């Protein structure tokens, strides 16, 4: 039986923390469960997962659907789509049999690229390589979670660019059910026709819309801060999202305020997935809301060390040892008008 390779190229940048990342993990489980119940997919589907943040890695090599186990997804700083594409192309070269006289060739691979942000690395070379050497070997479907990804970049990779407009857990379930249905439709079509001329997607969900042909510049909509707990020194992410107000709809008025989404514990693996220069600055006055520490419960998870400028939690005024550089700071109440480090998202 000829294999149908299916690659999931997943954005695991820090802006995905919280509901989006959890939903993608659960969605992968739904996809696998659904495909295992479809005879055509059960015989032909082989799945691989490639994740990218500041770095890119294969976290699940190409595996038959019976043996495939959905992985725990990492999270990191940066959105290195170029590195993700290079990793994808290397896997296609190594794992997919497109030409052989001694072995049965694989069907044309399907690639589902899922992202919520703009690339933070140089994608020019990898996009040119994809277009010239791989776009005819594989079919890519790019799916934007919201409208803040760079449509112009995705349009260079594939004509199949869709925008996901849902937000709740139920919406995400319907979205991944659509991906499952699309894979089943495609596997059934190639089994019946014995050809693989194009992609056979399931009827688009109400949660998906085709990306526009023209693209306007989209302002950044997410701020992510990386901190450490004073008590156990463990890292966490604080996520803010842009507040949509009436002023933002006015042509010449910009609103740069961001509202608190939550504080999320992470592991040290975050730094293995982050680019080396994954920090910028933002003024604290642009952030609305201060969370408590997700580990020790300190009243503020956002305090900037006066020495290394990195973020830690504090329990009010007084002295505190920075868990990053081990130096002592003295914190006092004052006006919120200073800059702190933010991640690339």
C-alpha positions in Angstrom: 0.0 0.0 0.0 1.3 3.4 -0.9 1.8 5.8 1.9 0.2 9.3 2.3 2.7 11.4 4.3 1.0 14.1 6.4 3.2 16.7 8.0 2.0 19.2 10.6 4.3 22.2 10.8 3.2 23.9 14.0 4.0 27.3 15.4 4.8 26.9 19.1 6.0 30.5 19.7 5.2 32.0 23.1 2.2 33.9 21.8 0.5 30.4 21.5 0.7 29.9 25.3 -2.6 29.1 27.0 -5.7 28.0 25.0 -4.2 28.0 21.5 -1.4 25.6 22.4 -3.6 23.4 24.6 -6.2 23.3 21.8 -3.6 22.2 19.2 -2.4 19.3 21.5 -6.0 18.1 22.0 -6.7 18.7 18.3 -3.8 16.3 17.3 -5.4 13.6 19.5 -8.8 14.2 17.8 -7.2 13.9 14.4 -5.5 10.6 15.2 -8.6 9.1 16.8 -10.7 10.0 13.8 -8.2 8.8 11.2 -7.9 5.4 13.0 -11.6 4.9 12.4 -11.3 5.5 8.6 -10.3 2.4 6.5 -8.6 4.5 3.8 -6.6 6.7 6.2 -5.8 3.7 8.4 -4.0 2.0 5.5 -2.3 5.0 3.9 -1.8 7.8 6.4 1.6 8.4 8.0 2.0 11.4 10.3 4.9 13.7 11.3 5.0 16.7 13.6 7.5 19.5 13.2 7.5 22.4 15.6 9.1 25.8 15.3 9.6 28.8 17.7 13.0 30.4 17.8 14.3 27.0 16.7 12.8 24.2 14.8 12.8 20.4 15.4 11.1 17.2 14.4 9.2 16.1 17.5 7.4 13.2 15.8 9.0 11.4 12.8 6.9 10.1 10.0 4.9 7.2 11.6 1.9 5.1 10.6 -1.4 6.3 12.1 -1.7 3.1 14.2 1.6 3.6 15.9 1.6 7.5 16.0 1.2 9.0 19.5 0.4 12.8 19.6 3.4 14.5 21.2 3.5 17.0 24.1 4.2 20.4 22.4 7.0 22.6 23.6 6.9 26.4 23.6 9.7 28.9 22.9 10.5 32.6 22.0 10.5 33.6 18.4 8.7 32.5 15.2 11.4 31.1 13.0 9.2 30.0 10.0 12.3 29.9 7.8 13.9 27.3 10.1 10.6 25.4 10.2 10.5 25.2 6.4 14.1 24.0 6.2 13.4 21.3 8.7 10.2 20.3 6.7 12.2 20.1 3.4 14.9 18.0 5.0 12.3 15.6 6.3 10.7 15.3 2.9 14.1 14.5 1.4 14.9 11.9 4.0 11.5 10.2 4.7 9.3 10.5 1.6 9.8 8.2 -1.3 9.0 10.2 -4.4 11.1 8.3 -6.9 12.2 4.7 -6.8 12.5 1.7 -9.1 12.7 -0.8 -6.3 10.1 0.5 -3.8 6.6 1.7 -4.1 6.4 5.5 -4.3 4.6 7.5 -1.7 1.6 9.7 -2.5 2.2 13.5 -2.7 2.6 14.6 0.9 0.1 16.9 2.6 1.5 19.7 4.8 -0.7 21.6 7.3 1.1 24.8 8.5 -0.6 26.3 11.5 0.7 29.7 12.8 -0.6 32.7 14.7 2.2 35.3 14.1 4.8 36.9 11.8 8.2 35.3 11.1 11.0 36.6 13.2 13.7 35.1 11.0 14.7 35.7 7.4 12.4 33.5 5.3 13.5 34.6 1.8 15.9 31.8 1.1 13.7 29.0 2.5 10.6 30.3 0.7 12.5 30.4 -2.6 13.8 26.9 -2.1 10.2 25.7 -1.3 8.7 27.3 -4.3 11.4 26.1 -6.7 12.0 22.5 -5.4 9.2 21.4 -3.2 5.9 23.1 -4.0 5.4 20.6 -6.8 6.3 17.7 -4.6 4.0 18.5 -1.7 0.6 20.2 -1.1 0.6 22.8 1.7 -2.4 24.2 3.5 -1.5 27.3 5.6 -3.9 28.1 8.4 -3.7 31.4 10.3 -5.0 31.4 13.9 -6.6 34.9 13.8 -5.5 37.6 11.4 -2.1 38.6 12.8 0.0 36.1 10.8 1.8 37.5 7.8 -0.5 36.6 4.9 1.9 37.9 2.3 4.5 35.3 3.4 2.0 32.5 3.5 0.7 33.4 0.0 4.2 32.9 -1.3 4.2 29.3 0.0 0.8 28.1 -1.1 -2.5 29.3 -2.7 -4.3 27.4 0.0 -4.3 30.0 2.8 -7.1 30.0 5.3 -7.9 32.1 8.4 -9.3 30.5 11.5 -11.8 32.8 13.3 -12.8 30.8 16.3 -11.7 31.3 19.8 -13.4 28.8 22.2 -12.6 25.1 23.0 -15.6 24.0 21.0 -14.4 26.1 18.0 -11.0 24.4 18.1 -12.6 21.0 18.2 -14.6 21.8 15.1 -11.5 23.1 13.4 -9.5 20.0 14.0 -12.5 17.8 13.0 -12.3 19.7 9.7 -8.6 18.8 9.3 -9.5 15.1 10.0 -12.3 15.2 7.4 -9.9 16.8 4.9 -7.3 14.1 5.3 -10.0 11.4 5.1 -11.4 13.0 1.9 -8.0 13.2 0.4 -7.0 9.6 1.3 -10.3 8.3 -0.1 -9.9 10.2 -3.3 -6.4 9.0 -4.1 -7.4 5.4 -3.2 -10.3 5.5 -5.6 -8.7 7.4 -8.4 -5.2 6.1 -8.0 -4.0 9.6 -8.8 -2.9 12.6 -6.7 -3.4 15.6 -8.9 -4.5 18.1 -6.2 -5.8 18.5 -2.7 -9.2 17.3 -1.6 -10.3 19.4 1.3 -13.5 18.9 3.3 -16.1 21.6 2.8 -14.8 24.7 4.7 -16.1 25.2 8.2 -17.9 28.5 9.1 -14.8 29.0 11.3 -12.5 29.2 8.3 -12.4 31.9 5.6 -10.1 32.3 2.6 -7.3 34.8 3.1 -7.7 38.0 1.1 -5.4 38.6 -1.9 -4.4 42.0 -0.7 -2.6 42.5 2.6 -2.4 45.5 4.9 0.2 45.8 7.7 -1.1 44.3 10.9 0.0 45.8 14.2 1.4 43.5 16.8 -1.4 42.2 19.0 0.3 40.1 21.6 2.9 40.9 24.3 4.6 38.0 26.2 6.9 38.5 29.2 9.3 35.8 30.5 9.8 35.7 34.2 11.1 33.5 37.0 9.6 32.7 40.4 11.6 33.9 43.5 10.6 30.8 45.4 11.5 27.9 43.1 13.3 29.8 40.3 11.0 28.2 37.7 10.1 30.1 34.5 6.7 31.4 33.5 5.1 33.4 30.7 2.8 36.4 31.2 0.6 37.0 28.1 -1.1 40.2 27.1 -3.4 40.8 24.1 -4.3 44.0 22.4 -7.5 45.7 23.6 -9.9 46.5 20.7 -11.5 49.8 21.3 -13.5 52.3 19.3 -10.3 54.5 18.9 -8.6 51.7 17.1 -11.2 52.0 14.3 -10.3 55.6 13.7 -7.9 56.1 10.9 -5.3 58.3 12.6 -5.5 57.1 16.2 -3.5 54.1 17.5 -4.2 52.3 20.8 -1.2 50.4 22.0 -2.7 49.1 25.3 -2.7 45.4 26.0 -4.9 43.6 28.5 -3.8 40.7 30.7 -4.5 37.2 29.3 -2.9 35.1 32.0 0.3 33.9 33.7 1.4 30.4 32.6 4.1 28.1 34.1 6.6 26.7 31.6 9.6 24.4 31.8 13.3 25.1 31.1 12.8 23.5 27.7 11.3 26.9 26.6 14.9 28.3 26.4 16.0 25.4 24.1 13.2 26.4 21.7 13.9 30.2 21.8 16.1 32.2 19.5 19.2 33.8 21.1 18.0 37.3 20.5 14.3 36.9 21.3 13.7 40.0 23.4 12.6 43.5 22.7 11.2 46.2 25.1 7.8 47.6 25.9 6.8 50.4 28.4 5.0 49.0 31.4 2.4 51.7 31.0 1.1 50.0 27.9 0.1 46.8 29.9 -3.2 46.7 31.7 -3.4 44.3 34.7 -0.7 42.6 36.8 -1.0 38.8 37.5 0.2 37.0 40.6 2.9 34.4 40.3 1.7 31.1 38.9 3.9 29.2 41.3 4.2 30.9 44.7 1.3 33.3 44.6 3.4 36.5 45.0 1.1 39.5 44.3 3.1 40.6 41.2 4.7 38.4 38.6 6.1 41.5 36.9 9.1 43.1 38.5 12.2 44.1 36.5 15.6 43.5 38.0 17.7 46.6 38.2 20.9 44.7 37.1 20.0 42.2 34.4 16.6 43.8 33.5 14.9 40.4 33.5 11.5 39.7 35.1 10.7 38.1 38.4 7.9 37.9 40.9 7.7 40.0 44.1 5.4 40.1 47.1 5.3 43.9 47.4 7.8 46.5 48.6 11.1 45.5 50.0 14.3 43.6 49.1 14.2 40.6 46.7 16.9 38.4 45.2 16.7 38.2 41.4 16.4 34.5 40.4 18.2 35.2 37.1 21.4 37.0 38.2 21.2 36.4 42.0 21.6 40.1 42.9 19.6 41.9 45.5 17.0 44.5 44.5 15.0 47.0 46.6 11.5 47.6 45.3 9.3 50.5 46.2 5.9 51.6 44.9 6.0 54.3 42.2 4.7 55.4 38.8 4.5 52.7 36.2 6.7 54.4 33.6 9.7 52.2 32.7 10.5 49.7 30.0 10.7 45.9 30.5 11.9 43.0 28.3 9.2 41.4 26.1 9.5 38.3 23.9 9.2 38.1 20.1 5.9 36.2 20.4 
